[in-house]
Amino acid sequence: MPKIPSVSARECIRAFEKAGFSVTRQSGSHVILHNGKGVRISIPEHNPVSKGVLRGAIKDAGLTVEEFITLLRS
């Protein structure tokens, strides 16, 4: 399994948007994204986003780390 990269909240949100998620609201420092299929993820606006939180968001989104890295690079 590849290492999770260190990314900012903006980079992370852009990658999830490429995966079909859209920003629906913001609650304090957390941005909430939905994909229209009942999946919701919350990304804190921290720079960088902690690797544990990011790994959980990737898992909740139904992606693999490899797929997420590909979305970051595209």
Secondary structure, DSSP 8 states (H G I E B T S, - for coil): --------HHHHHHHHHHTT-EEEEEETTEEEEE-SSS-EEEEE--SS--HHHHHHHHHHTT--HHHHHHHHH-
